Amino acid sequence: MSEAEISASDIYLQKNILFEKEKLYLIKAGSGRGKTSLLNFIYGMNLNYSGTIKYPMHSSFMSFFDLRKDKISYMFQDFKLFQNLTTFENIKIKNSITNHKTDEEIIELINKVGLKDKINTEITKLSLGQRQRIALIRAVCQPFDFILMDEPFSHLDNENIKIATDIINSELEKNRAGLIVCSLENEYYFNYHKKYNL
């Protein structure tokens, strides 16, 4: 990015940015402005940055694995689903780490997003929109203080976006958690407490 783009950012070069639990944040930016990189910094997948990221809920004895298992969930833009596994297996493999949801609860979520008939279908045979809904369910099948979402509705129509946001809002309430969404547009699917321009 150019120096002018960085200096105009609400995030980059700022002295402090605070994301609080139980609050919802939108980070808006055009393509190539670093939305995914920022979420990867927060998630600890990319450490190539200057500055410090502090996690109030992160003890000095907690590894990034533990942080990701119990404190931060991430719905990736490219989904990161296992191509050779079925819909149910993709969700179950993550949930098995924490047993956060019962099998019945997972199946109920799959039904809610309209994929009951795809429960035993391999991911490679699903459309992008169907895969995105599976990635959404997988993201909530763990305990979390924050959920990170990178362009979470890019392949969904308005009806499916409504279903997805209802699920996310319900899980945020259950976990008393915060939400950070990165998006190309100034979208209004959640009642954000604050919006940043990246």
Secondary structure in CASP SS format (residue, H / E / C, confidence):
PFRMAT SS
TARGET T0000
AUTHOR 0000-0000-0000
METHOD secondary structure of the structure
MODEL  1
M C 1.00
S C 1.00
E H 1.00
A H 1.00
E H 1.00
I H 1.00
S H 1.00
A C 1.00
S C 1.00
D C 1.00
I C 1.00
Y C 1.00
L C 1.00
Q C 1.00
K C 1.00
N C 1.00
I C 1.00
L C 1.00
F C 1.00
E C 1.00
K C 1.00
E C 1.00
K C 1.00
L E 1.00
Y E 1.00
L E 1.00
I E 1.00
K E 1.00
A C 1.00
G C 1.00
S C 1.00
G C 1.00
R C 1.00
G C 1.00
K H 1.00
T H 1.00
S H 1.00
L H 1.00
L H 1.00
N H 1.00
F H 1.00
I H 1.00
Y H 1.00
G C 1.00
M C 1.00
N C 1.00
L C 1.00
N C 1.00
Y C 1.00
S C 1.00
G C 1.00
T C 1.00
I C 1.00
K C 1.00
Y C 1.00
P C 1.00
M C 1.00
H C 1.00
S C 1.00
S C 1.00
F C 1.00
M C 1.00
S C 1.00
F H 1.00
F H 1.00
D H 1.00
L H 1.00
R H 1.00
K H 1.00
D H 1.00
K C 1.00
I E 1.00
S E 1.00
Y E 1.00
M E 1.00
F C 1.00
Q C 1.00
D C 1.00
F C 1.00
K C 1.00
L C 1.00
F C 1.00
Q C 1.00
N C 1.00
L C 1.00
T E 1.00
T H 1.00
F H 1.00
E H 1.00
N H 1.00
I H 1.00
K H 1.00
I H 1.00
K H 1.00
N H 1.00
S H 1.00
I H 1.00
T H 1.00
N C 1.00
H C 1.00
K C 1.00
T C 1.00
D H 1.00
E H 1.00
E H 1.00
I H 1.00
I H 1.00
E H 1.00
L H 1.00
I H 1.00
N H 1.00
K H 1.00
V C 1.00
G C 1.00
L C 1.00
K H 1.00
D H 1.00
K H 1.00
I C 1.00
N C 1.00
T C 1.00
E E 1.00
I H 1.00
T H 1.00
K H 1.00
L C 1.00
S C 1.00
L H 1.00
G H 1.00
Q H 1.00
R H 1.00
Q H 1.00
R H 1.00
I H 1.00
A H 1.00
L H 1.00
I H 1.00
R H 1.00
A H 1.00
V H 1.00
C C 1.00
Q C 1.00
P C 1.00
F C 1.00
D C 1.00
F E 1.00
I E 1.00
L E 1.00
M E 1.00
D E 1.00
E C 1.00
P C 1.00
F C 1.00
S C 1.00
H C 1.00
L C 1.00
D C 1.00
N H 1.00
E H 1.00
N H 1.00
I H 1.00
K H 1.00
I H 1.00
A H 1.00
T H 1.00
D H 1.00
I H 1.00
I H 1.00
N H 1.00
S H 1.00
E H 1.00
L H 1.00
E H 1.00
K H 1.00
N H 1.00
R C 1.00
A C 1.00
G E 1.00
L E 1.00
I E 1.00
V E 1.00
C E 1.00
S E 1.00
L C 1.00
E C 1.00
N C 1.00
E C 1.00
Y C 1.00
Y C 1.00
F C 1.00
N C 1.00
Y C 1.00
H C 1.00
K E 1.00
K E 1.00
Y E 1.00
N E 1.00
L C 1.00
END
